[in-house]
Amino acid sequence: MALCGEDHKKVADRISRIAGQVSGIGKMVEDDRDCLDVLKQIAAAVGALRSVGMVILEDHLKGCVAVAIRNEFNEEELIKQVIDIFYKFTK
């Protein structure tokens, strides 16, 4: 199933920024930077990933899942999938 929601460019831009953050973390490790500074950047990248993941999850619920349930198309399986992914986000 393709991404739901209409603003794929915003999501792609956010993911590009996150990739830059992760690359920066790698550079910090190579440069033997202070552990706390590296950990702060890791926390920021994890937060950014969770945030963009929640945007995609919200779009999925409002779009794909809502349409499928309205059309009574495999709603039990879709609900199971959403619950499974929600649990992954809450670990």
C-alpha positions in Angstrom: 0.0 0.0 0.0 1.4 3.4 -0.9 1.8 6.3 1.5 -1.5 7.9 2.5 -1.7 11.7 2.8 -1.1 14.3 0.3 2.1 16.0 1.3 4.8 13.4 0.4 7.4 16.2 -0.2 7.1 17.4 3.5 7.6 13.8 4.7 10.5 13.2 2.3 12.1 16.5 3.4 11.9 15.6 7.1 13.4 12.2 6.4 16.3 13.8 4.5 16.9 16.0 7.5 16.9 13.0 9.8 19.4 11.3 7.4 21.6 14.3 7.8 21.3 14.1 11.6 22.3 10.4 11.5 25.2 11.2 9.2 26.3 14.0 11.6 26.2 11.5 14.5 28.5 9.2 12.5 30.9 12.1 12.0 30.8 13.0 15.7 31.8 9.4 16.5 34.6 9.5 14.0 35.8 12.8 15.4 35.8 11.2 18.9 33.3 13.8 20.3 32.1 13.9 23.8 29.7 11.0 24.7 27.0 13.3 26.0 27.0 15.4 22.9 26.6 12.2 20.7 23.8 10.9 23.0 22.0 14.2 22.7 22.1 14.0 18.9 21.0 10.4 19.0 18.0 11.4 21.2 17.2 14.2 18.7 17.3 11.8 15.8 15.1 9.2 17.5 12.6 11.9 18.4 12.6 13.2 14.8 12.0 9.6 13.5 9.2 9.0 16.0 7.6 12.3 15.0 7.7 11.7 11.2 6.5 8.1 11.9 3.5 9.5 13.8 2.7 11.8 10.9 2.7 8.9 8.5 0.6 6.8 11.0 -1.9 9.5 11.4 -2.2 9.9 7.6 -2.6 6.2 7.3 -5.4 6.1 9.8 -7.2 9.1 8.4 -6.8 7.9 4.8 -6.2 4.3 4.0 -7.7 2.7 7.1 -10.8 5.0 7.3 -11.6 4.3 3.6 -11.1 0.6 4.0 -13.3 0.4 7.0 -16.0 2.5 5.4 -16.0 0.1 2.4 -15.8 -2.9 4.8 -12.6 -4.0 3.0 -10.6 -6.4 5.2 -11.2 -4.1 8.3 -10.1 -6.7 10.9 -6.7 -7.2 9.2 -6.2 -3.5 8.9 -7.0 -2.9 12.5 -4.6 -5.7 13.5 -1.9 -4.1 11.4 -2.4 -0.7 13.0 -2.3 -2.2 16.5 0.9 -4.0 15.6 2.6 -0.9 14.3 1.3 1.1 17.2 3.0 -1.3 19.6 6.3 -1.0 17.7 6.1 2.8 18.2 5.5 2.5 21.9 8.5 0.2 22.7 
